[in-house]
Amino acid sequence: MRTDTVENLIQPIQEKHVMQFAVLNSQTDPHARLVAAFPHLTFQRVAGGQLRVESDEPIHVGPLVRFLEEQGVEVMEARRIRPSLEEVFVRITGVEVEAMKKEKEKAGGGS
């Protein structure tokens, strides 16, 4: 078992830079063009018209927003994402939260 302060547990995950964009009017999926134009970034479509961007380096918002707008995608919001305690737990233990819930239910501890 690993115990430490929340700040120390989150530190290794904070080394990853994450941005999330709220986008509209995406007639075509620009994913392949984003990957080609920004090969040092990782892109993931998230529910609700969200686009998640990850990098080991700081993410420069301006070029991404300009690129998306040139593709006909309207960017409504861009924000930095800090890791949640759940993400820290999964990264440290390798145990997914859903798996823990199922184990708890099997043991009869449903409350």
C-alpha positions, 0 to 999 in steps of 0.5 A: 500500500502506498500512502503520501500526501495528495500533492505528492501522489498527484505530482507524477501525473501532473507532469502530463499536460492535458487540455479539453476543448468543447467543440461545435459544428464538426461536420467531419471528424478532424482527428486524422488531420489533427494527428498529422498536424500535431504529431507530438500530441495525443487526441481523444474524442470525449462524450458531449462534443469534447476533445481531449488533448494530452502531451508531455510538453506544454500545450499551446492553445492558439495553434490548435484553436486556429487549426480547428477553426480552419477545419470548420470546427467552432471551439466554444471552450478550452481549459486545462485539466488537472488529474482527479484523485480517481485518475491518481488511484487508477494510475498508482494501483492499476485497479479500475474504479468499476472493478472495485465497485463490483468487488465491493458488491460481491462482498455484500458491501453495497452501501 
